[in-house]
Amino acid sequence: MKVDITLRINGATCTGSPEARKTLADFLRDDLNLTGTHVGCEHGVCGACTVIVDGRTVRSCLMLAVQAAGCEVTTIEGLAPDGELGTLQQAMWDSHSFQCGFCTPGFVMQATAFLRAHPDADEQQIREALSGNICRCTGYQSIIDGVLLAAERARQS
Amino acid sequence: MAGIAAERYTGASIKRSEDPRILTGSGRYVDDIKLPGMLHAAFVRSPLAHARVLSVDVSAARDLPGVVAAFTGAELEAMTVPGPDVLMALLGGGGPTPEFTLLATDKVRFAGDPVAVVIAESRYLAEDGCELVDVEYDDLPPVANASFALDPSSPPLFANLGDNIVGPRSRSEFGDVAATFAHADRVIDFRIGVHRHQNVPMEGRGCVASYDAGLGVMTVYAATQSVHVSRIAVAMRLGIEQDKVHVLAGDVGGSFGLKIGASREELAVAAASRAIGRPVKWVEDRGENLTASGQAREESFDVLAAVSSAGDLLGLDVKVVIDTGSYPGMGTMVPAIMEAMLPGPYKLAALGFESTAVTTNKASYVAYRGPWASETFVRERVLDLIAKDLGLDPLEIRLRNVAPRTDPPAAMITGRPLVGVTTRESLERLAQLVDFPAFRRRQAEARARGRYLGIGLATFIEAAPGPRSPEGPSGPMGMESMRLRLEEDGVVVLFTGQMPHGQSHQTTLAQIAADEFGVPFEQVRVVVGDTDVVPFGLTGGSRSATMTGGVALHGARQLRAKVLDFASHLMEASAQDLQITDGHVWVRGDPASAIAVGEVARRAASGQFGADVDANLEVEAAFDGGEGGWSGGSHCAIVEVDVETGMVTVQRYVVAEDCGALINPAVVDGQIRGGVAQGIGAVLLERSAYDEDGNCQSATLMDYLVPTACDIPRIEIEHLQTVPLDADVNFRGVGEGGMIVAPPTVVNAIEDALSPFGVRIYEQHLPPARILELIAAADSGQ
């Protein structure tokens, strides 16, 4: 069964007719070609598919597309629409935060939402905030350093 | 052009050129590929570990709207060529090599073994189709562990083998084993086990296969460590010429050894695409990844150690049994590497080594970051156990046994010279960084307050690529090739067979080539992942730093000479008087003469030169590893064990390592930290678990626990001054070392923390429940 939905994605109004059972992650990737959102486990553990829905991070593998009807969704593609890296992305680049890059969109979305709410977070708070996202490559230190650097730059600007 | 500065990229933490696309979600992973008319595959998998397949009925699946095709194992067998594991076929395993089909036909050999594949308009519909496939099984007794596999009464997984032994028992001796043991002050015996690990890259396996019947060409978009090995596998199993197989790869979301070549499922997808005439995609889900992609380790070691009363490790006699799971491949090749590496950097005088590889009803053994690493675990565990018996300090016993650096170099008893090995320096540096006496005081104070701190250290060396062998090129995989070309826009393009999946080759190789050729870093492009344009290669075995870094250096040097030779005609100057810096060719001492390298390339392409002028600004380079050398280092962990809950916290982790000259320190540190994190995970969290019926107990990420940001401490890294061996290329591999040595480091620290209880540890997996068992067993005197 297909369901017509209208929602806002990265600031633009979108319509679609996903199957009722289709996850938000698959809808973004398959129907809208927004392949920056990655699917890593499909059971809500790894965080690779994290997007921001109405200001809160969600696992788009655990949310149905139809549940996002009427919502404001931000994906990784919405963070640097003109190709200019944002403060967090730039800090992560400067910190060599990532390796294979598969977990990256989820971390960037999670850290974006967290820093928005907790601009003065310390290292331990950042580690806890990112502990629902799995990276298999880095041992996390470079990611944490990137978030700390972004927070510091944001405070200075 | 005055004052052209010679900027060195090599050795600097240049920001990665991969990152802008990765940080913006613009990377292109295999699941991002969409082809017109593309279908999706899903596999029907066995719920049983060991059973005969009596019948497979796919008719109801075929009737489901949206399902385009469904194939049973037998149907797929008729479309393909049976054979052994492709790696085994390429490298040889030293044992019998059972041939097997892509999907199970006569029987299933592990819970998760694919028995049918359904192809549909979407993955959702393909999975619906799988639900409708009816398979009848007849249970066989599961061979759920190695000890049953060794029992002649166990039902053989492969009828033609007659038993479950795929790497038959073999014994080697180095030095005089009998005399060494006869004259030792003590002979101590241990049984040490390593549990089953898993790679768990964040992106699982997957591919898109697309067959062009008109051209007879199979194109496969792969997630792989080598497009060429994938091509060989597809050609072999589909029975077509390699020339008719085109493998492409974009970004690859991690692998750690899992994605060497093409798996049975990927080959089945290629066969299905050929049969249907439409592109087919399959990307495994996490359940498939954890149960069916493959697993690693799970060895047991019976160890005899010949020891002097003063603490000299004189000899080892080791018998290993390795559980290679169901479809034999890499697992049969690992014992030979363990044997060669077991002496490590120590002056061990005798080694007896016996190995047996068995097949069991579990997911197949695959390579995982330092596949032979358990030899380091055994050796470094044994040293600590001996030190405890003799009342020696772990640092002291290691310093006592490390082979001195002499000229000519000492050799491992198994043969290789320990040239340039800096183990002693790494241990001494660790002692400075950590201050062991101060820790012991802190440990004593903590114990008085009922808190249990422990310190552990361990050391390793890795042949990455290993010292130059008189027999030929360094490293087991031979020479490394690269094609380099100067384009008309002034870009130097490197075509490499390396297939990066996190290693940052598009950055590191560009750094080396930019320096050697004389262009800005941004003016080098590294092309990977296309069998039509890149030479043979494989990313793995900590190979690329030396082998590919080396060929990039020598290749850029060759290309530079060629460009200068051509420019000498253009500029009417002798090539010896020309140089290239900052992307310009100029006559030495005459900055006004500078011409951009792109202009040189445009002139070369103009065809305005005679046949006597070589205007083809392209070279094919090959590198044999030069003098090669060892990577290595020592690690130290400080842990606290909560003896009420069994929780272990890693408080501090310090690395003193030597991977030669650093190409990009931030990339090197990332490789080390990532490896250490996997090693910490292996000890404290991770285990591929099976019950006695061969059911996988770790099929989700809530059961197979990988470390999070709260589990891994800051990892302090100190790079030692290396001993250069080669005139030009002293970069050495660093990918595997962290994972090789972190497990013994952490286990040694945990045992130290629990020493007031008299705990001795002979295993690697120490989750809280196991820690509590060990304390309880020691308390009750067991």
Interface residues (C-beta under 8 A of the other chain):
Chain A: E19 R21 K22 R29 D30 N33 L34 T35 G36 T37 H38 V39 G40 C41 E42 H43 V45 C46 A48 T75 I76 E77 L79 A80 G83 L85 Q89 M92 W93 D94 H96 F98 Q99 C100 G101 F102 C103 T104 P105 V108 I126 R127 E128 L130 S131 G132 N133 I134 C135 R136 C137 T138 G139 Y140 Q141 S142 I143 I144
Chain B: S13 K15 R16 E18 D19 P20 R21 I22 L23 T24 G25 S26 G27 R28 Y29 D31 D32 K34 S122 Y124 V200 P201 M202 E203 D251 V252 G253 G254 F256 D285 R286 H501 G502 Q503 S504 A666 V667 D669 G670 R673 G674 V676 A677 Q678 T700 L701 M702 V706 T708 A709 C710 I712 R714 I715
